[in-house]
């Protein structure tokens, strides 16, 4: 039987305001989001949901389903991103963050790393001035100031492209028009990363509409200066479900999320009442979760001047081996401090 998935690109083109449209016909926006990111297996989706989405997109149910195509990830060698929410090649990724959580540092680090790869980065400047972008946009290979200029550059470039834009172009509808033009011209080598400079994050569940990857930042991690502050539970990717992800990676991610979810529950008790209030039977879970959380902090190359610590790149295979070691208790002899802001084990 062929693997099937939702045609997210088609939905994005046909139904720009998907959240409102879905509500209008009785489909929960969270259901659409989970179908797009793969949290809900398309094979388990209700027929009436698929028929409703097809109606919104003015297409057939068959056109809404992609069969037999395998998604590919772009390895960033940033542990938290690659492990919890891999960047989907050719897809659209959204950074969900409030000010001060480090979204621009993540973006700067990605552009720095892509300079060492075969990817060309194109940054579409927002329509209004944002001083916080100073020092970040300069890391892009190409900077454009309008959607028309962006299309011209994307059309003339060969090879793989990372296209970076701001949420304001989603709100105006210009980015959706651009993506439709790229599809019409059969330009499929563009991977899009969206950030939100508004500082509002009004809809934290779906601030950009359907996405292939969601990188949601966590205020708690940012407050404790554990960067990148990628939320290990809410950050996800459509590549996570099904056969598109290595089975070992899939299983380790599930185990890691289960541990971190319980650790966070226990930590809320520790913060208020102290570690003595944790039952002895849960102490090992708490300490292992603390180590795993610390491991996912990572020194960035673009922050070397500020931290005095050299950046670290960790391959996906090494990250899997390290996480497995922590989960199996092989790193129980290491302190949290020894695991914080390190590269690989």
N, C-alpha and C positions, 0 to 999 in steps of 0.2 A: 504493500500500500504506500502511495506517495505521501511524503511529509507535506503538511499544509500549513499555511500561515495567512494572516490578514494582509491585504494589499494596503499597507499604511500610506504609501506614496499616493495612491489613487484617492484614498479618503481625504488626505491633506489637500489635494488639488480641487476635489469636487465639493468638499464641505469645509470651507475655511473656519466657520464658527461652529465647530463640531460639538462643543459642550452644550451650547444653547439648543442647537438642533436636536441633539440626542434627548435632552430633557423634554423637548416639545412633543416627542412621540413616545415618551414613557421609558426611555432607556437611560439607566444611570450613567453619568459621565465616568464614574470610577470603573464601571464595567467596560466601557470603551477603552479607557486608559490601560486596564489590565489585559485586554485582548491585544492592544497594540504592542505592549512591552513583553507579552508572552506569559504574564502571570497566570492568565487563564488560557488553557489549551483550547485552540480553536475548534478542535474536534468535540469538545465538551460544551461549546457555546449553544445556547438555545436557538432553534431555527428562527423564531420570531425576532430575535436580536439581529441575526444576520440579514434577514429579509428587511428589517427596519433600516439597517445601515446601507443596504443596497438601494433602498428607496431614496434615502437622503442623498446618496451619491449618484442617483439616476443611472444605475448600472444593474447588471444581473448579479445574482449571488456568485455565479462562476467567475465573473470578472473581479469580484471582491476577494477571491481566494487564490493564493499563489501556491502552486504545487511543485514539489521536487527541487526547489532552489535552496541552496545552502548559503547561509549568511557567513561572512568572513569578518574576523575582528582585526583591528589595527592595534598592535601591541605597543603600548606607550612606555613600558618598563617603569610605570608608577604603580606600585603594588596594589593600593586600594582600588584604583580605577580598573586595572586589568582583572583583578580577582572578583570584585563585587559587581561591576557594571562595565563590561568590555565595550570599547568604542566600535560601533558597527561600520564597516567600510561601505561607503555609498549611502549611509543613512543620515538621520538628523539627530543630534544630541543636544539636550538642554541642560544648562547649569541653573539649578534652583538655589538661590542664596539671598540672604539679606546682607546689607553692608557690613564689612568687617569680618566676614567669614573666609575670605581668601580666594574668591572666585577668579580675580584678575591675576593672582599669583599662579594659580593652576593654569590659566590660559597662557601666561607668559612662559611658564615651564614647558608646556606642550609645544609652543612655537619654537622655543630653543631646541627642544629635542628633535623636532621635525626638520630642523636645518641639517641635521646629520643623516637624514633619510632621503628617500626619493620623492617625498611629498613637497609640493609647493603650497605655501600658506598665503591666502588672499584675505585681507581684512577690510570689510566694508564699514567705514566710519559712521557713527550715528549722526542723525540730522542736527542734533544739538551738541554743544561742546561739553565734554566731560573731562575735567582736569585729572581725574583719577586714572585716565588712560595714558597719561604721560609716562613714557618709558616702557609701555607695553606694546603699543601699536608698532613701534620701531622694530620689533622683533619679527614682524611679518615680512615675507618676501615681497609682497605687493600690497599697496594700500590704495583703495578706491573710495570715491566720495559719493557715488550714486549707484542705483540699481542698474541703470543702463550701462554705466562703465564697468560694473561688476560682470554683467552678462558678456560684454565684449571681451574682457580678460579671460573669463572662464571658457569661452568658446575658442579662443586662440591658443590656450595652453594645452600642452600634451602631457601625458603622465597623470599621476594621481594628485588631487587637489584637496586641501583642507580650507574650507570657506567659513569665515567667522563673521557673524553679524549680531545685531542687537535686537531685543524683543520689539522695539519700536517699529521695525519693518514688518513684523508679524501683525501688529495692531493695525497698521495702515493697509495691509494686504499686499504690499509691494513684493515681499519675499515669496509669497505664494504664487504670485504672477511670474516671478523669476524662475521658480522651480518648475512651473508648467512650461515655460519657454525652454528650459534645459531638457525636459522630457521630450518636447516636440522636436527639438534639434538632435535628439538621441545623444545627449551629453550625459554620460552615466558615471564619470570618474570623479564626481564631487562629493565629498563628505562634509556635512555642515555642522558647525558648533554654534549654538546660540547662547548668549548671556543676557542678563537682565540688569541694566544700569539704572532702572527707575528707582530702586531702593524700596519698592512697595511689596513685590511678590504677593499680589492680591489673591491669586489662585495658586496655592503651593502644590496642589495635586496635578494640575495640568496648565501651567502658565504659558505654554507655547502650542497647545493642541497636541495631537498624536506625535509621539517621538519613538525612535528606535532605542535610544538610550537616555536615561535620566540620571544625572549626577546631582543628587540633593545633598547640600551641605548641612552640617549639624552644629547648632549653636553651642551645645554642651562641649563638643570636641574643640571648637574654636575658642571658647572661654578658657579651656584648660591648655591652650596652645599646643594641641595635638593636630598637626597639619600633615597632609591635606585632610581637611575636616569632612571627609566623605562619609555620609551616613551609611553604615553597613547594612541596614535593614531596608531603607526606603530607596536607595539607589539601585537601579536595575537596568536590564538591557534585554531586547528581544532575542539576543543571541543566547541568552541563558537557558531558555527552555528547549526541549527536543534534542535532535541529533546534531545541532549546530555547535554544541559545546562538548568538549572532551568529557567523557563520563566521570573521570577522576576529578576534574575541576568541578563539575556539577555537584558531585557528592561532597567534596570538601567544602564547597561554598555553603551547602545546606547545613553541614555540621558546624561550620564557623558561625553562621547566622543564629543557629539554635543556641550555641554557647553564649554569644554576645547578647542575644535577647535576654537570656536569663541573668547574665552578668549585670546588665543595665538595671534590671529589676532589683537585684541584690544591692547594687551600688546606691540606689535611692535610699535604702535603709541605712547603709554605712554613712552616707553624707549627713543624715539627720541624727542617727542614734549611735554611730560608731560600729566598728567591725565586730565587737563582742556580741552584738545583737544577731549576728548571722549564725544559724545553726551549724554545728560542726560538720554535718553532712553536706552542707552547701559551701563550706570554706574552700575546698579544692576547686569547685566550679568558679567561684569568685576570683580566686588567684589566677587560674588559667585564663579566664576572660580578660583580666587585667593585663596579662602578658600579651595576649593576642591583640588587644586594642593598641598597646604600646608598639607592637611590631609594625602595625600599619602606618605609623608616623614615618616620614621619610624626608631626608635632607634634599632640597632642590638646588639645582645649579644656579638658577637666577637669584637665589637668596644668599649665596655664599658671602657676599660683601657685608650682609647684615648679621648673619649667624656665625661667621667665622668657621663654618663647617662645610667641607666639600660635598657637592651633590652626589647622589648615588642613583644608579640605574640597576634595576633588578629584573631579570628575565622572568617571563611567565612560568617557565618550568622550575626555576629556583624558588619563586614565590610559593608554588604549590608544595614543593618539598619542605619549605620552612613552615608553612601553615600546618602541614601534616605532622611535623615534629612537635610543634606546640600542642596540637590537639591530642597527640598520643602521650604527652607528658615527658617527652625527651628533653625539653628545655625547662623543666621545673626547677633546675638548679640555678637558673639565671634570674637576676632581679629585674624588676620592671625598668629600672634606670638603664640597665645593660641592654635592654631591648628597644629603648626609645631612641628615635632618630638614628637608626642604623640602616645599613643596606640589607644584604642577605645575611643569613646566619652561618 
